[in-house]
Amino acid sequence: MNVQQRRAGTTSGRLSLGIANPKAAGARRGTGRRSVDFSRINAAALVALPALCARWLPGGKRVGREYVARNPTRPDRRPGSFKINLASGRWADFATGDKGGDAVSLAAYLFGLRQSEAARRLADALGISEGATCV
């Protein structure tokens, strides 16, 4: 098992937002892109952030209002420098200076996605209907 597999808690070597097949989950290709209601998606994700962190960052733990884990995007030996504020959604890796302000930016960072794609996948994973997006 390689480092990525260990971090992801899978043997596929890929982290997942919780959607096995984005096409099956309603992602549109070739029919035009839908714009994304980031505010609504972030609000819903903030409520689910403790569970999302546990899924995305296995081995981490809650310390007060923060989730502290190893950063899966780099060889991180022990938890401590990568933290997510569970009340606000702000996150930072204090060892590298990487940081963001919400769950969508965290998903984009962890999974190597653009913000819009991370928001769409996060909305699908949270069961937010297309009403959350503006056409």
mmCIF file of the C-alpha atoms, coordinates in Angstrom:
data_MODEL
# 
_entry.id   MODEL 
# 
loop_
_atom_site.group_PDB 
_atom_site.id 
_atom_site.type_symbol 
_atom_site.label_atom_id 
_atom_site.label_alt_id 
_atom_site.label_comp_id 
_atom_site.label_asym_id 
_atom_site.label_entity_id 
_atom_site.label_seq_id 
_atom_site.pdbx_PDB_ins_code 
_atom_site.Cartn_x 
_atom_site.Cartn_y 
_atom_site.Cartn_z 
_atom_site.occupancy 
_atom_site.B_iso_or_equiv 
_atom_site.pdbx_formal_charge 
_atom_site.auth_seq_id 
_atom_site.auth_comp_id 
_atom_site.auth_asym_id 
_atom_site.auth_atom_id 
_atom_site.pdbx_PDB_model_num 
ATOM 1   C CA . MET A 1 1   ? 0.000   0.000  0.000   1.00 0.00 ? 1   MET A CA 1 
ATOM 2   C CA . ASN A 1 2   ? 1.487   3.357  -0.984  1.00 0.00 ? 2   ASN A CA 1 
ATOM 3   C CA . VAL A 1 3   ? 1.309   6.658  0.917   1.00 0.00 ? 3   VAL A CA 1 
ATOM 4   C CA . GLN A 1 4   ? -1.713  7.960  -1.007  1.00 0.00 ? 4   GLN A CA 1 
ATOM 5   C CA . GLN A 1 5   ? -3.593  4.737  -0.423  1.00 0.00 ? 5   GLN A CA 1 
ATOM 6   C CA . ARG A 1 6   ? -2.858  4.858  3.292   1.00 0.00 ? 6   ARG A CA 1 
ATOM 7   C CA . ARG A 1 7   ? -3.998  8.479  3.516   1.00 0.00 ? 7   ARG A CA 1 
ATOM 8   C CA . ALA A 1 8   ? -7.165  7.838  1.568   1.00 0.00 ? 8   ALA A CA 1 
ATOM 9   C CA . GLY A 1 9   ? -7.981  4.696  3.492   1.00 0.00 ? 9   GLY A CA 1 
ATOM 10  C CA . THR A 1 10  ? -8.434  2.891  0.199   1.00 0.00 ? 10  THR A CA 1 
ATOM 11  C CA . THR A 1 11  ? -6.400  0.660  -2.054  1.00 0.00 ? 11  THR A CA 1 
ATOM 12  C CA . SER A 1 12  ? -7.449  2.489  -5.196  1.00 0.00 ? 12  SER A CA 1 
ATOM 13  C CA . GLY A 1 13  ? -4.869  5.202  -4.548  1.00 0.00 ? 13  GLY A CA 1 
ATOM 14  C CA . ARG A 1 14  ? -7.458  7.974  -5.047  1.00 0.00 ? 14  ARG A CA 1 
ATOM 15  C CA . LEU A 1 15  ? -9.234  10.134 -2.557  1.00 0.00 ? 15  LEU A CA 1 
ATOM 16  C CA . SER A 1 16  ? -12.960 10.396 -3.037  1.00 0.00 ? 16  SER A CA 1 
ATOM 17  C CA . LEU A 1 17  ? -15.583 13.004 -2.388  1.00 0.00 ? 17  LEU A CA 1 
ATOM 18  C CA . GLY A 1 18  ? -18.017 10.152 -1.914  1.00 0.00 ? 18  GLY A CA 1 
ATOM 19  C CA . ILE A 1 19  ? -19.135 9.848  -5.530  1.00 0.00 ? 19  ILE A CA 1 
ATOM 20  C CA . ALA A 1 20  ? -17.958 6.695  -7.228  1.00 0.00 ? 20  ALA A CA 1 
ATOM 21  C CA . ASN A 1 21  ? -18.926 7.805  -10.723 1.00 0.00 ? 21  ASN A CA 1 
ATOM 22  C CA . PRO A 1 22  ? -19.565 11.520 -11.305 1.00 0.00 ? 22  PRO A CA 1 
ATOM 23  C CA . LYS A 1 23  ? -21.490 10.794 -14.528 1.00 0.00 ? 23  LYS A CA 1 
ATOM 24  C CA . ALA A 1 24  ? -23.863 8.485  -12.656 1.00 0.00 ? 24  ALA A CA 1 
ATOM 25  C CA . ALA A 1 25  ? -24.307 11.183 -10.009 1.00 0.00 ? 25  ALA A CA 1 
ATOM 26  C CA . GLY A 1 26  ? -25.683 13.623 -12.558 1.00 0.00 ? 26  GLY A CA 1 
ATOM 27  C CA . ALA A 1 27  ? -22.613 15.458 -13.794 1.00 0.00 ? 27  ALA A CA 1 
ATOM 28  C CA . ARG A 1 28  ? -23.290 16.969 -17.190 1.00 0.00 ? 28  ARG A CA 1 
ATOM 29  C CA . ARG A 1 29  ? -20.816 16.723 -20.027 1.00 0.00 ? 29  ARG A CA 1 
ATOM 30  C CA . GLY A 1 30  ? -21.325 18.358 -23.368 1.00 0.00 ? 30  GLY A CA 1 
ATOM 31  C CA . THR A 1 31  ? -24.652 19.945 -22.398 1.00 0.00 ? 31  THR A CA 1 
ATOM 32  C CA . GLY A 1 32  ? -23.211 23.153 -20.996 1.00 0.00 ? 32  GLY A CA 1 
ATOM 33  C CA . ARG A 1 33  ? -21.989 23.811 -17.515 1.00 0.00 ? 33  ARG A CA 1 
ATOM 34  C CA . ARG A 1 34  ? -24.260 24.902 -14.750 1.00 0.00 ? 34  ARG A CA 1 
ATOM 35  C CA . SER A 1 35  ? -23.110 27.749 -12.550 1.00 0.00 ? 35  SER A CA 1 
ATOM 36  C CA . VAL A 1 36  ? -22.704 26.955 -8.890  1.00 0.00 ? 36  VAL A CA 1 
ATOM 37  C CA . ASP A 1 37  ? -24.284 28.450 -5.774  1.00 0.00 ? 37  ASP A CA 1 
ATOM 38  C CA . PHE A 1 38  ? -21.137 28.341 -3.630  1.00 0.00 ? 38  PHE A CA 1 
ATOM 39  C CA . SER A 1 39  ? -22.864 29.929 -0.632  1.00 0.00 ? 39  SER A CA 1 
ATOM 40  C CA . ARG A 1 40  ? -25.547 27.270 -0.383  1.00 0.00 ? 40  ARG A CA 1 
ATOM 41  C CA . ILE A 1 41  ? -23.110 24.412 -0.925  1.00 0.00 ? 41  ILE A CA 1 
ATOM 42  C CA . ASN A 1 42  ? -20.673 25.793 1.653   1.00 0.00 ? 42  ASN A CA 1 
ATOM 43  C CA . ALA A 1 43  ? -23.478 26.299 4.181   1.00 0.00 ? 43  ALA A CA 1 
ATOM 44  C CA . ALA A 1 44  ? -24.596 22.680 3.778   1.00 0.00 ? 44  ALA A CA 1 
ATOM 45  C CA . ALA A 1 45  ? -21.004 21.435 3.872   1.00 0.00 ? 45  ALA A CA 1 
ATOM 46  C CA . LEU A 1 46  ? -20.278 23.369 7.066   1.00 0.00 ? 46  LEU A CA 1 
ATOM 47  C CA . VAL A 1 47  ? -23.002 21.418 8.874   1.00 0.00 ? 47  VAL A CA 1 
ATOM 48  C CA . ALA A 1 48  ? -21.469 18.147 7.626   1.00 0.00 ? 48  ALA A CA 1 
ATOM 49  C CA . LEU A 1 49  ? -17.832 19.242 7.995   1.00 0.00 ? 49  LEU A CA 1 
ATOM 50  C CA . PRO A 1 50  ? -16.942 17.002 10.976  1.00 0.00 ? 50  PRO A CA 1 
ATOM 51  C CA . ALA A 1 51  ? -18.118 13.932 9.047   1.00 0.00 ? 51  ALA A CA 1 
ATOM 52  C CA . LEU A 1 52  ? -16.480 15.116 5.825   1.00 0.00 ? 52  LEU A CA 1 
ATOM 53  C CA . CYS A 1 53  ? -13.156 15.650 7.615   1.00 0.00 ? 53  CYS A CA 1 
ATOM 54  C CA . ALA A 1 54  ? -13.329 12.185 9.156   1.00 0.00 ? 54  ALA A CA 1 
ATOM 55  C CA . ARG A 1 55  ? -13.961 10.708 5.710   1.00 0.00 ? 55  ARG A CA 1 
ATOM 56  C CA . TRP A 1 56  ? -11.434 12.791 3.785   1.00 0.00 ? 56  TRP A CA 1 
ATOM 57  C CA . LEU A 1 57  ? -8.728  12.829 6.461   1.00 0.00 ? 57  LEU A CA 1 
ATOM 58  C CA . PRO A 1 58  ? -8.766  9.462  8.228   1.00 0.00 ? 58  PRO A CA 1 
ATOM 59  C CA . GLY A 1 59  ? -6.607  9.313  11.315  1.00 0.00 ? 59  GLY A CA 1 
ATOM 60  C CA . GLY A 1 60  ? -7.310  12.926 12.217  1.00 0.00 ? 60  GLY A CA 1 
ATOM 61  C CA . LYS A 1 61  ? -9.063  14.008 15.381  1.00 0.00 ? 61  LYS A CA 1 
ATOM 62  C CA . ARG A 1 62  ? -11.207 16.782 16.739  1.00 0.00 ? 62  ARG A CA 1 
ATOM 63  C CA . VAL A 1 63  ? -9.407  19.139 19.091  1.00 0.00 ? 63  VAL A CA 1 
ATOM 64  C CA . GLY A 1 64  ? -11.817 21.754 20.398  1.00 0.00 ? 64  GLY A CA 1 
ATOM 65  C CA . ARG A 1 65  ? -13.330 23.538 17.395  1.00 0.00 ? 65  ARG A CA 1 
ATOM 66  C CA . GLU A 1 66  ? -10.707 22.194 14.996  1.00 0.00 ? 66  GLU A CA 1 
ATOM 67  C CA . TYR A 1 67  ? -10.031 18.986 13.115  1.00 0.00 ? 67  TYR A CA 1 
ATOM 68  C CA . VAL A 1 68  ? -6.312  18.178 13.170  1.00 0.00 ? 68  VAL A CA 1 
ATOM 69  C CA . ALA A 1 69  ? -4.919  15.697 10.652  1.00 0.00 ? 69  ALA A CA 1 
ATOM 70  C CA . ARG A 1 70  ? -2.017  14.815 8.428   1.00 0.00 ? 70  ARG A CA 1 
ATOM 71  C CA . ASN A 1 71  ? -2.006  16.646 5.115   1.00 0.00 ? 71  ASN A CA 1 
ATOM 72  C CA . PRO A 1 72  ? -2.653  13.960 2.472   1.00 0.00 ? 72  PRO A CA 1 
ATOM 73  C CA . THR A 1 73  ? -1.201  16.115 -0.324  1.00 0.00 ? 73  THR A CA 1 
ATOM 74  C CA . ARG A 1 74  ? 2.336   15.879 1.034   1.00 0.00 ? 74  ARG A CA 1 
ATOM 75  C CA . PRO A 1 75  ? 4.440   13.468 3.106   1.00 0.00 ? 75  PRO A CA 1 
ATOM 76  C CA . ASP A 1 76  ? 3.281   14.563 6.545   1.00 0.00 ? 76  ASP A CA 1 
ATOM 77  C CA . ARG A 1 77  ? 4.711   12.468 9.389   1.00 0.00 ? 77  ARG A CA 1 
ATOM 78  C CA . ARG A 1 78  ? 2.338   13.491 12.138  1.00 0.00 ? 78  ARG A CA 1 
ATOM 79  C CA . PRO A 1 79  ? -0.797  15.558 12.665  1.00 0.00 ? 79  PRO A CA 1 
ATOM 80  C CA . GLY A 1 80  ? -0.476  19.090 13.924  1.00 0.00 ? 80  GLY A CA 1 
ATOM 81  C CA . SER A 1 81  ? 0.218   21.553 11.136  1.00 0.00 ? 81  SER A CA 1 
ATOM 82  C CA . PHE A 1 82  ? -2.891  20.796 9.023   1.00 0.00 ? 82  PHE A CA 1 
ATOM 83  C CA . LYS A 1 83  ? -6.038  22.115 10.701  1.00 0.00 ? 83  LYS A CA 1 
ATOM 84  C CA . ILE A 1 84  ? -9.640  22.767 9.737   1.00 0.00 ? 84  ILE A CA 1 
ATOM 85  C CA . ASN A 1 85  ? -11.826 25.072 11.825  1.00 0.00 ? 85  ASN A CA 1 
ATOM 86  C CA . LEU A 1 86  ? -15.116 23.173 12.100  1.00 0.00 ? 86  LEU A CA 1 
ATOM 87  C CA . ALA A 1 87  ? -17.094 26.299 13.018  1.00 0.00 ? 87  ALA A CA 1 
ATOM 88  C CA . SER A 1 88  ? -16.008 28.457 10.075  1.00 0.00 ? 88  SER A CA 1 
ATOM 89  C CA . GLY A 1 89  ? -14.650 26.018 7.480   1.00 0.00 ? 89  GLY A CA 1 
ATOM 90  C CA . ARG A 1 90  ? -11.316 27.832 7.308   1.00 0.00 ? 90  ARG A CA 1 
ATOM 91  C CA . TRP A 1 91  ? -8.329  25.547 6.942   1.00 0.00 ? 91  TRP A CA 1 
ATOM 92  C CA . ALA A 1 92  ? -4.575  25.845 6.738   1.00 0.00 ? 92  ALA A CA 1 
ATOM 93  C CA . ASP A 1 93  ? -1.392  23.855 6.500   1.00 0.00 ? 93  ASP A CA 1 
ATOM 94  C CA . PHE A 1 94  ? 0.905   25.886 8.704   1.00 0.00 ? 94  PHE A CA 1 
ATOM 95  C CA . ALA A 1 95  ? 3.953   23.979 7.441   1.00 0.00 ? 95  ALA A CA 1 
ATOM 96  C CA . THR A 1 96  ? 3.447   24.989 3.790   1.00 0.00 ? 96  THR A CA 1 
ATOM 97  C CA . GLY A 1 97  ? 1.297   28.114 3.963   1.00 0.00 ? 97  GLY A CA 1 
ATOM 98  C CA . ASP A 1 98  ? -1.553  26.543 1.968   1.00 0.00 ? 98  ASP A CA 1 
ATOM 99  C CA . LYS A 1 99  ? -4.923  27.785 3.222   1.00 0.00 ? 99  LYS A CA 1 
ATOM 100 C CA . GLY A 1 100 ? -8.537  28.366 2.334   1.00 0.00 ? 100 GLY A CA 1 
ATOM 101 C CA . GLY A 1 101 ? -11.766 29.730 3.709   1.00 0.00 ? 101 GLY A CA 1 
ATOM 102 C CA . ASP A 1 102 ? -14.423 27.082 3.197   1.00 0.00 ? 102 ASP A CA 1 
ATOM 103 C CA . ALA A 1 103 ? -15.277 23.428 2.563   1.00 0.00 ? 103 ALA A CA 1 
ATOM 104 C CA . VAL A 1 104 ? -15.296 23.846 -1.226  1.00 0.00 ? 104 VAL A CA 1 
ATOM 105 C CA . SER A 1 105 ? -11.740 25.184 -1.229  1.00 0.00 ? 105 SER A CA 1 
ATOM 106 C CA . LEU A 1 106 ? -10.711 22.336 1.100   1.00 0.00 ? 106 LEU A CA 1 
ATOM 107 C CA . ALA A 1 107 ? -12.208 19.747 -1.268  1.00 0.00 ? 107 ALA A CA 1 
ATOM 108 C CA . ALA A 1 108 ? -10.558 21.419 -4.265  1.00 0.00 ? 108 ALA A CA 1 
ATOM 109 C CA . TYR A 1 109 ? -7.202  21.384 -2.477  1.00 0.00 ? 109 TYR A CA 1 
ATOM 110 C CA . LEU A 1 110 ? -7.428  17.786 -1.238  1.00 0.00 ? 110 LEU A CA 1 
ATOM 111 C CA . PHE A 1 111 ? -8.667  16.300 -4.508  1.00 0.00 ? 111 PHE A CA 1 
ATOM 112 C CA . GLY A 1 112 ? -6.795  18.482 -6.986  1.00 0.00 ? 112 GLY A CA 1 
ATOM 113 C CA . LEU A 1 113 ? -9.940  19.993 -8.514  1.00 0.00 ? 113 LEU A CA 1 
ATOM 114 C CA . ARG A 1 114 ? -11.021 23.421 -9.674  1.00 0.00 ? 114 ARG A CA 1 
ATOM 115 C CA . GLN A 1 115 ? -13.293 25.177 -7.193  1.00 0.00 ? 115 GLN A CA 1 
ATOM 116 C CA . SER A 1 116 ? -16.332 24.849 -9.468  1.00 0.00 ? 116 SER A CA 1 
ATOM 117 C CA . GLU A 1 117 ? -15.827 21.106 -9.961  1.00 0.00 ? 117 GLU A CA 1 
ATOM 118 C CA . ALA A 1 118 ? -15.207 20.576 -6.253  1.00 0.00 ? 118 ALA A CA 1 
ATOM 119 C CA . ALA A 1 119 ? -18.437 22.469 -5.483  1.00 0.00 ? 119 ALA A CA 1 
ATOM 120 C CA . ARG A 1 120 ? -20.444 20.367 -7.943  1.00 0.00 ? 120 ARG A CA 1 
ATOM 121 C CA . ARG A 1 121 ? -19.089 17.105 -6.564  1.00 0.00 ? 121 ARG A CA 1 
ATOM 122 C CA . LEU A 1 122 ? -19.575 18.244 -2.993  1.00 0.00 ? 122 LEU A CA 1 
ATOM 123 C CA . ALA A 1 123 ? -23.176 19.237 -3.771  1.00 0.00 ? 123 ALA A CA 1 
ATOM 124 C CA . ASP A 1 124 ? -23.790 15.805 -5.287  1.00 0.00 ? 124 ASP A CA 1 
ATOM 125 C CA . ALA A 1 125 ? -22.166 14.050 -2.310  1.00 0.00 ? 125 ALA A CA 1 
ATOM 126 C CA . LEU A 1 126 ? -24.318 16.073 0.107   1.00 0.00 ? 126 LEU A CA 1 
ATOM 127 C CA . GLY A 1 127 ? -27.485 15.420 -1.894  1.00 0.00 ? 127 GLY A CA 1 
ATOM 128 C CA . ILE A 1 128 ? -28.042 19.059 -2.745  1.00 0.00 ? 128 ILE A CA 1 
ATOM 129 C CA . SER A 1 129 ? -30.456 19.254 -5.649  1.00 0.00 ? 129 SER A CA 1 
ATOM 130 C CA . GLU A 1 130 ? -29.911 21.206 -8.837  1.00 0.00 ? 130 GLU A CA 1 
ATOM 131 C CA . GLY A 1 131 ? -31.955 23.939 -7.189  1.00 0.00 ? 131 GLY A CA 1 
ATOM 132 C CA . ALA A 1 132 ? -28.659 24.817 -5.492  1.00 0.00 ? 132 ALA A CA 1 
ATOM 133 C CA . THR A 1 133 ? -27.232 25.890 -8.789  1.00 0.00 ? 133 THR A CA 1 
ATOM 134 C CA . CYS A 1 134 ? -28.148 28.792 -10.996 1.00 0.00 ? 134 CYS A CA 1 
ATOM 135 C CA . VAL A 1 135 ? -28.548 28.022 -14.680 1.00 0.00 ? 135 VAL A CA 1 
# 
